[in-house]
Structures are given as structure tokens and as C-alpha cells.
Amino acid sequence: MKHNILIVDDSAMARMFIQRCFEIAGWQDASFFQAGNGREALEMLKDKAVDLVLSDLNMPEMTGEELLVSIKESKELASIPVIIITSLSNTAKREQLLKWGASAVMPKPVSPASLAEALELVFGEADD
């Protein structure tokens, strides 16, 4: 199945690395869009049909947390799964993000294996 994936991170290098992890994890057929912060991501979501948002937590202008809340409060966007990536190992923050609607919370650094695990959680099976 072909997916449209929005990768949100203030680091262009991190976005490229995450996209590469998707490809290594078997998602070569996916279409990727990239945004540098939550505000950019929300603008892109107005025009693009996206099946998954993968967002860093700490970004300027609009954080991943604010992006998650905005997506989940929007009638049009609420059904899009959101995976949050964070370097925080704070269990309370993780629980809060899940309560607000995150489909998964992944630790940094992202690896193809950890990404595949999160994608399996979100989509219920490995994408072949």
C-alpha cells in the first residue's frame, strides 16, 4: 500500500535521515513531504492527503506537541495518525502525548528497526 507521509523536524538533515529509515524499513513506495515546524506542517496538511505525520517534539514556532493537539482538535485531520519523536525519556510526557492522541512516541535516535516497530503499532502490520 502506498502511503503519503509528512516528516516534521526543524533539522533538514534529520528529515532526510528519517526518510531514509522509512525506505530501509521497507517503505520505498511511500511519498514523503517535509516541514520544518508544526506551523509549516499544518499549512501542508490543508493541501495534501497525508496518511501519517511523524514529528519531532522540540521545534521553533510550533512544537510537535502543539502540532499534535492542533491535528487532533481538527475535524478534517483528527483521523491522521501522529508519531512523535523525542529525546526526552520522561514517562509522564510520553503518557501525556498518548493521551492527547499520539499513535506512538519514539525515542531518539530513530533507527529503521524502531521506526518499523512504531509503524507496526500504528498500522497493525508491517507494510509490504
N, CA and C atoms as an extended XYZ file, in Angstrom:
384
Properties=species:S:1:pos:R:3:atomname:S:1:resname:S:1:resid:I:1 pbc="F F F"
N         0.847       -1.197        0.000 N   MET     1
C         0.000        0.000        0.000 CA  MET     1
C         0.883        1.248        0.000 C   MET     1
N         0.565        2.197       -0.835 N   LYS     2
C         1.334        3.437       -0.930 CA  LYS     2
C         0.815        4.443        0.096 C   LYS     2
N         1.709        5.003        0.876 N   HIS     3
C         1.337        5.965        1.912 CA  HIS     3
C         1.941        7.328        1.610 C   HIS     3
N         1.258        8.373        2.041 N   ASN     4
C         1.779        9.735        1.997 CA  ASN     4
C         2.180       10.088        3.423 C   ASN     4
N         3.445       10.405        3.609 N   ILE     5
C         3.986       10.628        4.940 CA  ILE     5
C         4.566       12.024        5.041 C   ILE     5
N         4.186       12.724        6.107 N   LEU     6
C         4.709       14.058        6.390 CA  LEU     6
C         5.705       13.951        7.536 C   LEU     6
N         6.953       14.317        7.266 N   ILE     7
C         8.016       14.302        8.268 CA  ILE     7
C         8.241       15.743        8.713 C   ILE     7
N         8.127       15.981       10.027 N   VAL     8
C         8.228       17.335       10.564 CA  VAL     8
C         9.394       17.397       11.547 C   VAL     8
N        10.398       18.192       11.221 N   ASP     9
C        11.571       18.361       12.092 CA  ASP     9
C        12.258       19.644       11.657 C   ASP     9
N        12.807       20.388       12.616 N   ASP    10
C        13.468       21.640       12.256 CA  ASP    10
C        14.845       21.406       11.633 C   ASP    10
N        15.332       20.185       11.654 N   SER    11
C        16.613       19.862       11.034 CA  SER    11
C        16.385       19.150        9.694 C   SER    11
N        16.853       19.766        8.617 N   ALA    12
C        16.724       19.150        7.292 CA  ALA    12
C        17.463       17.817        7.249 C   ALA    12
N        18.601       17.742        7.918 N   MET    13
C        19.385       16.503        7.960 CA  MET    13
C        18.581       15.406        8.670 C   MET    13
N        17.927       15.740        9.766 N   ALA    14
C        17.107       14.760       10.490 CA  ALA    14
C        15.957       14.279        9.610 C   ALA    14
N        15.321       15.194        8.866 N   ARG    15
C        14.215       14.804        7.977 CA  ARG    15
C        14.698       13.817        6.918 C   ARG    15
N        15.864       14.098        6.324 N   MET    16
C        16.414       13.194        5.302 CA  MET    16
C        16.751       11.830        5.918 C   MET    16
N        17.306       11.842        7.120 N   PHE    17
C        17.670       10.601        7.793 CA  PHE    17
C        16.418        9.779        8.107 C   PHE    17
N        15.362       10.425        8.588 N   ILE    18
C        14.113        9.725        8.903 CA  ILE    18
C        13.512        9.133        7.624 C   ILE    18
N        13.527        9.896        6.550 N   GLN    19
C        13.012        9.374        5.280 CA  GLN    19
C        13.802        8.136        4.865 C   GLN    19
N        15.105        8.183        5.028 N   ARG    20
C        15.949        7.027        4.688 CA  ARG    20
C        15.592        5.832        5.573 C   ARG    20
N        15.310        6.067        6.846 N   CYS    21
C        14.899        4.986        7.754 CA  CYS    21
C        13.599        4.340        7.269 C   CYS    21
N        12.652        5.154        6.799 N   PHE    22
C        11.410        4.610        6.223 CA  PHE    22
C        11.744        3.680        5.062 C   PHE    22
N        12.619        4.147        4.179 N   GLU    23
C        12.967        3.369        2.989 CA  GLU    23
C        13.637        2.050        3.372 C   GLU    23
N        14.558        2.082        4.336 N   ILE    24
C        15.234        0.876        4.802 CA  ILE    24
C        14.232       -0.071        5.468 C   ILE    24
N        13.227        0.504        6.133 N   ALA    25
C        12.200       -0.298        6.821 CA  ALA    25
C        11.183       -0.888        5.843 C   ALA    25
N        11.376       -0.646        4.531 N   GLY    26
C        10.510       -1.257        3.538 CA  GLY    26
C         9.449       -0.344        2.955 C   GLY    26
N         9.532        0.940        3.207 N   TRP    27
C         8.528        1.890        2.739 CA  TRP    27
C         9.037        2.710        1.555 C   TRP    27
N         9.725        2.050        0.603 N   GLN    28
C        10.289        2.746       -0.557 CA  GLN    28
C         9.206        3.357       -1.436 C   GLN    28
N         8.013        2.780       -1.442 N   ASP    29
C         6.937        3.270       -2.313 CA  ASP    29
C         6.177        4.460       -1.750 C   ASP    29
N         6.487        4.850       -0.528 N   ALA    30
C         5.771        5.969        0.090 CA  ALA    30
C         6.161        7.283       -0.577 C   ALA    30
N         5.238        8.248       -0.503 N   SER    31
C         5.541        9.621       -0.922 CA  SER    31
C         5.825       10.411        0.345 C   SER    31
N         6.893       11.200        0.319 N   PHE    32
C         7.301       11.933        1.514 CA  PHE    32
C         7.165       13.432        1.292 C   PHE    32
N         6.643       14.099        2.315 N   PHE    33
C         6.584       15.558        2.365 CA  PHE    33
C         7.348       15.957        3.610 C   PHE    33
N         7.943       17.144        3.591 N   GLN    34
C         8.729       17.580        4.745 CA  GLN    34
C         8.343       18.986        5.157 C   GLN    34
N         8.342       19.205        6.483 N   ALA    35
C         8.071       20.530        7.040 CA  ALA    35
C         9.079       20.797        8.156 C   ALA    35
N         9.461       22.066        8.316 N   GLY    36
C        10.469       22.452        9.303 CA  GLY    36
C         9.926       22.756       10.688 C   GLY    36
N         8.604       22.862       10.807 N   ASN    37
C         7.994       23.077       12.129 CA  ASN    37
C         6.495       22.776       12.029 C   ASN    37
N         5.819       22.819       13.153 N   GLY    38
C         4.403       22.488       13.198 CA  GLY    38
C         3.535       23.408       12.366 C   GLY    38
N         3.865       24.678       12.328 N   ARG    39
C         3.064       25.641       11.558 CA  ARG    39
C         3.127       25.308       10.061 C   ARG    39
N         4.339       25.027        9.571 N   GLU    40
C         4.514       24.617        8.169 CA  GLU    40
C         3.731       23.337        7.891 C   GLU    40
N         3.784       22.403        8.838 N   ALA    41
C         3.088       21.120        8.676 CA  ALA    41
C         1.585       21.332        8.554 C   ALA    41
N         1.017       22.186        9.389 N   LEU    42
C        -0.429       22.447        9.320 CA  LEU    42
C        -0.806       23.055        7.977 C   LEU    42
N         0.033       23.947        7.448 N   GLU    43
C        -0.216       24.528        6.127 CA  GLU    43
C        -0.217       23.440        5.060 C   GLU    43
N         0.740       22.529        5.140 N   MET    44
C         0.828       21.443        4.155 CA  MET    44
C        -0.381       20.518        4.251 C   MET    44
N        -0.860       20.287        5.466 N   LEU    45
C        -1.992       19.382        5.663 CA  LEU    45
C        -3.284       19.929        5.053 C   LEU    45
N        -3.340       21.242        4.791 N   LYS    46
C        -4.521       21.833        4.136 CA  LYS    46
C        -4.617       21.382        2.679 C   LYS    46
N        -3.453       21.150        2.036 N   ASP    47
C        -3.405       20.856        0.600 CA  ASP    47
C        -3.117       19.407        0.253 C   ASP    47
N        -2.562       18.652        1.184 N   LYS    48
C        -2.080       17.315        0.853 CA  LYS    48
C        -2.816       16.250        1.654 C   LYS    48
N        -3.142       15.150        0.984 N   ALA    49
C        -3.727       13.993        1.671 CA  ALA    49
C        -2.571       13.221        2.299 C   ALA    49
N        -2.530       13.183        3.618 N   VAL    50
C        -1.428       12.544        4.343 CA  VAL    50
C        -1.986       11.397        5.179 C   VAL    50
N        -1.278       10.260        5.161 N   ASP    51
C        -1.693        9.076        5.913 CA  ASP    51
C        -1.004        8.960        7.262 C   ASP    51
N         0.075        9.721        7.447 N   LEU    52
C         0.846        9.642        8.683 CA  LEU    52
C         1.662       10.914        8.845 C   LEU    52
N         1.692       11.431       10.081 N   VAL    53
C         2.581       12.546       10.421 CA  VAL    53
C         3.591       12.008       11.425 C   VAL    53
N         4.863       12.212       11.139 N   LEU    54
C         5.923       11.848       12.065 CA  LEU    54
C         6.620       13.144       12.434 C   LEU    54
N         6.556       13.519       13.719 N   SER    55
C         7.027       14.841       14.120 CA  SER    55
C         7.994       14.789       15.293 C   SER    55
N         9.008       15.629       15.202 N   ASP    56
C         9.888       15.881       16.337 CA  ASP    56
C         9.078       16.621       17.393 C   ASP    56
N         9.494       16.540       18.630 N   LEU    57
C         8.771       17.223       19.701 CA  LEU    57
C         9.213       18.682       19.823 C   LEU    57
N        10.515       18.911       19.877 N   ASN    58
C        11.027       20.266       20.116 CA  ASN    58
C        11.419       20.950       18.819 C   ASN    58
N        10.610       21.971       18.454 N   MET    59
C        10.877       22.754       17.240 CA  MET    59
C        10.493       24.210       17.506 C   MET    59
N        11.094       25.135       16.758 N   PRO    60
C        10.702       26.545       16.897 CA  PRO    60
C         9.333       26.801       16.250 C   PRO    60
N         8.746       27.916       16.552 N   GLU    61
C         7.464       28.390       16.005 CA  GLU    61
C         6.263       27.589       16.488 C   GLU    61
N         6.256       26.276       16.249 N   MET    62
C         5.187       25.422       16.755 CA  MET    62
C         5.782       24.054       17.047 C   MET    62
N         5.688       23.615       18.288 N   THR    63
C         6.287       22.348       18.703 CA  THR    63
C         5.481       21.158       18.181 C   THR    63
N         6.060       19.987       18.293 N   GLY    64
C         5.360       18.762       17.935 CA  GLY    64
C         4.137       18.544       18.815 C   GLY    64
N         4.240       18.945       20.060 N   GLU    65
C         3.114       18.849       20.994 CA  GLU    65
C         1.950       19.725       20.520 C   GLU    65
N         2.249       20.958       20.153 N   GLU    66
C         1.211       21.877       19.657 CA  GLU    66
C         0.629       21.375       18.335 C   GLU    66
N         1.478       20.809       17.484 N   LEU    67
C         1.020       20.251       16.218 CA  LEU    67
C         0.065       19.078       16.475 C   LEU    67
N         0.440       18.200       17.375 N   LEU    68
C        -0.399       17.051       17.723 CA  LEU    68
C        -1.782       17.503       18.184 C   LEU    68
N        -1.815       18.455       19.098 N   VAL    69
C        -3.091       18.955       19.623 CA  VAL    69
C        -3.913       19.588       18.498 C   VAL    69
N        -3.265       20.372       17.636 N   SER    70
C        -3.975       21.016       16.516 CA  SER    70
C        -4.580       19.984       15.574 C   SER    70
N        -3.827       18.935       15.279 N   ILE    71
C        -4.325       17.886       14.384 CA  ILE    71
C        -5.508       17.173       15.023 C   ILE    71
N        -5.373       16.799       16.273 N   LYS    72
C        -6.416       16.008       16.935 CA  LYS    72
C        -7.680       16.833       17.233 C   LYS    72
N        -7.548       18.157       17.298 N   GLU    73
C        -8.720       19.026       17.521 CA  GLU    73
C        -9.431       19.382       16.220 C   GLU    73
N        -8.823       19.062       15.069 N   SER    74
C        -9.392       19.401       13.771 CA  SER    74
C       -10.258       18.249       13.260 C   SER    74
N       -11.508       18.571       12.893 N   LYS    75
C       -12.397       17.544       12.348 CA  LYS    75
C       -11.791       16.892       11.104 C   LYS    75
N       -11.173       17.694       10.249 N   GLU    76
C       -10.631       17.201        8.986 CA  GLU    76
C        -9.381       16.352        9.167 C   GLU    76
N        -8.608       16.626       10.217 N   LEU    77
C        -7.297       15.987       10.360 CA  LEU    77
C        -7.216       14.947       11.469 C   LEU    77
N        -8.198       14.908       12.349 N   ALA    78
C        -8.113       14.101       13.580 CA  ALA    78
C        -7.829       12.624       13.342 C   ALA    78
N        -8.211       12.100       12.186 N   SER    79
C        -8.014       10.665       11.935 CA  SER    79
C        -6.594       10.319       11.491 C   SER    79
N        -5.767       11.327       11.215 N   ILE    80
C        -4.388       11.062       10.767 CA  ILE    80
C        -3.551       10.612       11.968 C   ILE    80
N        -2.911        9.441       11.866 N   PRO    81
C        -2.030        9.019       12.952 CA  PRO    81
C        -0.806        9.930       13.047 C   PRO    81
N        -0.389       10.192       14.297 N   VAL    82
C         0.775       11.039       14.540 CA  VAL    82
C         1.753       10.264       15.419 C   VAL    82
N         2.994       10.149       14.939 N   ILE    83
C         4.074        9.570       15.741 CA  ILE    83
C         4.974       10.718       16.168 C   ILE    83
N         5.238       10.813       17.466 N   ILE    84
C         6.120       11.857       17.995 CA  ILE    84
C         7.483       11.246       18.291 C   ILE    84
N         8.524       11.960       17.888 N   ILE    85
C         9.906       11.554       18.173 CA  ILE    85
C        10.462       12.509       19.217 C   ILE    85
N        11.079       11.965       20.258 N   THR    86
C        11.612       12.838       21.298 CA  THR    86
C        12.880       12.272       21.921 C   THR    86
N        13.746       13.163       22.356 N   SER    87
C        14.934       12.745       23.088 CA  SER    87
C        14.637       12.682       24.585 C   SER    87
N        13.470       13.166       24.994 N   LEU    88
C        13.086       13.118       26.406 CA  LEU    88
C        12.765       11.685       26.803 C   LEU    88
N        13.267       11.268       27.949 N   SER    89
C        12.913        9.929       28.424 CA  SER    89
C        11.944       10.074       29.603 C   SER    89
N        11.074       11.062       29.498 N   ASN    90
C        10.122       11.394       30.543 CA  ASN    90
C         8.831       10.601       30.337 C   ASN    90
N         8.575        9.639       31.221 N   THR    91
C         7.401        8.777       31.095 CA  THR    91
C         6.110        9.582       31.175 C   THR    91
N         6.064       10.586       32.048 N   ALA    92
C         4.848       11.408       32.193 CA  ALA    92
C         4.553       12.158       30.887 C   ALA    92
N         5.579       12.698       30.241 N   LYS    93
C         5.409       13.405       28.957 CA  LYS    93
C         4.916       12.426       27.889 C   LYS    93
N         5.480       11.232       27.862 N   ARG    94
C         5.069       10.203       26.904 CA  ARG    94
C         3.589        9.874       27.104 C   ARG    94
N         3.194        9.651       28.343 N   GLU    95
C         1.789        9.336       28.643 CA  GLU    95
C         0.867       10.477       28.222 C   GLU    95
N         1.294       11.712       28.464 N   GLN    96
C         0.514       12.888       28.088 CA  GLN    96
C         0.321       12.943       26.572 C   GLN    96
N         1.392       12.712       25.818 N   LEU    97
C         1.314       12.733       24.353 CA  LEU    97
C         0.351       11.651       23.848 C   LEU    97
N         0.410       10.479       24.437 N   LEU    98
C        -0.501        9.395       24.042 CA  LEU    98
C        -1.942        9.759       24.396 C   LEU    98
N        -2.131       10.378       25.551 N   LYS    99
C        -3.474       10.801       25.973 CA  LYS    99
C        -4.045       11.840       25.003 C   LYS    99
N        -3.180       12.710       24.489 N   TRP   100
C        -3.614       13.752       23.549 CA  TRP   100
C        -3.837       13.214       22.140 C   TRP   100
N        -3.521       11.924       21.929 N   GLY   101
C        -3.834       11.334       20.635 CA  GLY   101
C        -2.663       10.849       19.809 C   GLY   101
N        -1.436       10.936       20.326 N   ALA   102
C        -0.301       10.396       19.572 CA  ALA   102
C        -0.500        8.892       19.400 C   ALA   102
N        -0.230        8.395       18.212 N   SER   103
C        -0.355        6.955       17.950 CA  SER   103
C         0.822        6.190       18.533 C   SER   103
N         1.977        6.858       18.605 N   ALA   104
C         3.182        6.262       19.179 CA  ALA   104
C         4.133        7.393       19.555 C   ALA   104
N         5.012        7.116       20.517 N   VAL   105
C         6.069        8.049       20.898 CA  VAL   105
C         7.373        7.269       20.785 C   VAL   105
N         8.256        7.759       19.918 N   MET   106
C         9.530        7.081       19.647 CA  MET   106
C        10.697        7.835       20.261 C   MET   106
N        11.655        7.100       20.826 N   PRO   107
C        12.858        7.774       21.333 CA  PRO   107
C        13.833        8.083       20.200 C   PRO   107
N        14.628        9.129       20.408 N   LYS   108
C        15.746        9.407       19.510 CA  LYS   108
C        16.926        8.588       20.005 C   LYS   108
N        17.843        8.171       19.186 N   PRO   109
C        17.843        8.367       17.747 CA  PRO   109
C        16.915        7.372       17.057 C   PRO   109
N        16.344        7.798       15.944 N   VAL   110
C        15.471        6.947       15.147 CA  VAL   110
C        16.338        5.932       14.406 C   VAL   110
N        15.869        4.707       14.339 N   SER   111
C        16.543        3.681       13.549 CA  SER   111
C        15.483        3.000       12.689 C   SER   111
N        15.892        2.343       11.611 N   PRO   112
C        14.899        1.623       10.803 CA  PRO   112
C        14.101        0.614       11.636 C   PRO   112
N        14.762       -0.048       12.580 N   ALA   113
C        14.080       -1.049       13.410 CA  ALA   113
C        13.052       -0.398       14.342 C   ALA   113
N        13.423        0.705       14.997 N   SER   114
C        12.474        1.361       15.910 CA  SER   114
C        11.321        1.982       15.127 C   SER   114
N        11.615        2.471       13.937 N   LEU   115
C        10.570        3.039       13.093 CA  LEU   115
C         9.606        1.937       12.630 C   LEU   115
N        10.145        0.804       12.208 N   ALA   116
C         9.311       -0.320       11.769 CA  ALA   116
C         8.391       -0.772       12.902 C   ALA   116
N         8.919       -0.779       14.117 N   GLU   117
C         8.126       -1.160       15.289 CA  GLU   117
C         6.979       -0.174       15.517 C   GLU   117
N         7.264        1.116       15.427 N   ALA   118
C         6.224        2.141       15.610 CA  ALA   118
C         5.182        2.060       14.491 C   ALA   118
N         5.628        1.825       13.266 N   LEU   119
C         4.702        1.726       12.138 CA  LEU   119
C         3.784        0.515       12.279 C   LEU   119
N         4.322       -0.557       12.826 N   GLU   120
C         3.512       -1.747       13.059 CA  GLU   120
C         2.438       -1.447       14.107 C   GLU   120
N         2.818       -0.684       15.131 N   LEU   121
C         1.850       -0.255       16.149 CA  LEU   121
C         0.721        0.558       15.522 C   LEU   121
N         1.077        1.487       14.654 N   VAL   122
C         0.114        2.409       14.052 CA  VAL   122
C        -0.776        1.715       13.017 C   VAL   122
N        -0.158        0.930       12.140 N   PHE   123
C        -0.906        0.350       11.020 CA  PHE   123
C        -1.295       -1.110       11.241 C   PHE   123
N        -0.815       -1.702       12.339 N   GLY   124
C        -1.253       -3.047       12.691 CA  GLY   124
C        -0.506       -4.175       12.031 C   GLY   124
N         0.283       -3.877       11.035 N   GLU   125
C         1.096       -4.917       10.389 CA  GLU   125
C         2.219       -4.243        9.618 C   GLU   125
N         3.229       -5.011        9.334 N   ALA   126
C         4.334       -4.482        8.533 CA  ALA   126
C         3.822       -4.146        7.140 C   ALA   126
N         4.340       -3.083        6.556 N   ASP   127
C         3.906       -2.653        5.226 CA  ASP   127
C         4.762       -3.360        4.191 C   ASP   127
N         4.151       -4.184        3.357 N   ASP   128
C         4.917       -4.914        2.340 CA  ASP   128
C         4.730       -4.333        0.971 C   ASP   128
